[in-house]
């Protein structure tokens, strides 16, 4: 997917199908949409397409929340953000990778989601040069890369390390993260979701 420019003005690609009207979203989903908007700081283009099928949108948004930030989570939320970035990069999804990079670099003192990572750390995540803080982080990254690339051919050594450093609950959550972003990446790529104009500069640095 490429973005177009006109003179000095950068413009956003048009979606290949029109965006849905958010005013037509069922009342019971508007609260979820508002929460998503607040967390992101803007209304992502992907959500504008999901709204054509509110029944699907509601399930996807709930699944996103449950895997990435639910109070029941057993894995660290910042770690999961980093893992999602790596997974989306491995899967080749520029749209999602751009969003992850934007979120993890935002300051932590904002109302929208931010994790305060420096550009150097983000570059390391993008280029498979990230230095894990401990063995638990290390195996999480190794598993996410392996499972994103070839889930039915993961080395036994990775499973051995998983059981050494993670609980069964954490392993299931980790595998669900991999599957969720594989699904999201596939949906967004196949729908040719345009990258939002505010994120175009970031998209140039994701290496895809």
N, C-alpha and C positions, 0 to 999 in steps of 0.2 A: 504494500500500500504506500503510495506517495502522497505528499501534500503539495499543493500548488501555491505559487506566489504570483502576484500581479503587481509589477513595479516594485515599490518599496513596501507594499501592504501584503502581509501574509494572510491567506484565507484558508478556511477549513474546507476539506472535502465534503461534498454532499453525500448523504447516505444513498444507497442504491434503491432503498424503499423509503418513503417519507416517515418522519418521526411521528409517533402517536401523540394524541392530545392528552396531556396530563390531567386536564379538567374532566376527562371522561373516565378516569381511573375510579374503581369502586371505593367508596368511603373507607372501608376497612383496610385498604392498602395505602391510603394517603399518609397515614401515620408512619408506616414503614418507609415510604418514599421521602417524607420530610426528615426522618432520622438519617437516611442515607445521604441526603443533600447536605445536612448539617455536618456529618462526619467527613464528607469529601470536600466540602466548601464550594461545591458546584453540583449541578445535575449531570452526571455522566451520560454521554451519548448512548451507551449500551442500554441504560435504563429506559431511554426514550423509545428504543426499539422493543424492549421486553414488554412495554405497556400495551402493545398490540394484543398480547395474550396475558391478561392479568392473572389468570389461574396459574400460569407457569411462572410469571414474575414473582408472585408471592412465595412460591416454593423455593425459588432460587435465592431470593433475598433472605429467607429464613435459614436456608442451608448455609449461606455465606456467614451470617451472624453466628450460627451454632458452631461452625468449624473454626472461625477466625477470632471470635471475641466473646463468646458466651461465658457467663459466670461459672459454668461447669467445667471450663477448659482446664486441662491438666498440663499443657505445655505453655511456656512463656509466650505472651502475645507478641512481644517484639521479635523473638526468635521466629515465630510463625510468619511474621511479615517478611523477614529476610529469606526464609525458606520459600515463601510464595514468589518472591522476586526471582530467586534462582530457578524455581520450577518453570515459571513463565518464560524466562530467558531460554532455558533448555528446550521448551516446547516451541520456541520461535515466535511468540506472540508479542509483537511490538506494542499493541494497544495496552495489554495488561502490564507488560514490563515497564512501560512509561509511567503508568499509574503508580506502580509499586515504588519506583525510584522517586517520584514526586512526594509520595506520602512519607517514606522513611527519612527524607532529607528535611522535611518541614520542622521548624522549631517545636519544642514540646509545650510552649506556653501559649499556644493558640487554641481557639475553640474547636477547630477542625482537627482531625487526627494527624499527629506528627510524632516522629521518633528521634529527631535531632542527630541523625547520622551525618558524618562528614562525607564530602565527595570522594575522598580517598577510600573510605570503607565501602561505599557504593560501587566504585570502580572495581574493587577487589571482588565483590560479590558477582558482578557482571562478567568478570574475566577468570572466574574459578581460581582466584588467588586469596580468598578470604581465609584468615587465620582464626580457626575456631578457638573459643575461650577455654574449652575443656573437651574431654572425650565424648561427653554426651552431645554437645553441639556438633562435634566432628562426625559422629555416626549419623546424626540427623541429616546433615548436608549430604553425606555419601549416599544415604538411602534415597533421599529426594532426587538426586541426580540419576541414580541407577534406575529407580522406579519410574521416573519420567521418561527415560530413554527406552528402557526395555523391561517392563514390569514382570514378564514371565521368565526372565533370565538373570535374576539378581544373584550374585555370588553368595554361597552359604556363609562365608566369613562375615558378610554384612549382617546377616540374620543373627549370627552368634554375638556380634558386638551389640546389636539392638537389644538382645535379651540381657546382656551384661549391664547396660547403662539406662534402659528405659523400662518402665512398668508396662504390663499388657495394655492398660488404658492409654498410656502415652503412645504406644505403637499403633493402636487403632486410630487415634487422632491424627498421627503423622501420616499414615496411609490414606486417610480420608482427605487430608490436605492435598496430597499428591493427586488423588482422583478428582477432587473438586476443581483444582486449577487446570488440570488436563481438559475437563469438560468446559470450563469457562473460556479457556484459551481457544478451544475448538469452536465454540459458539461465536465468539467475538471475531475470530478470523474469518469464519465462513459467512458471517453477516457483513463483512467488510466495514466494521464500525469505524467511522472516522475519528482520529485523535482530536481531542478538543483543542481549539486554537491556543488556549493558555498553556497547553502542555507540549506544543510543537517543538519548542527549543529543547526541552528535556528529551523528546523522542529521538533527536539527532545523536544522542550520546549512548544509546542502549546497545549499539553494536548489532542491530538487526536490519 
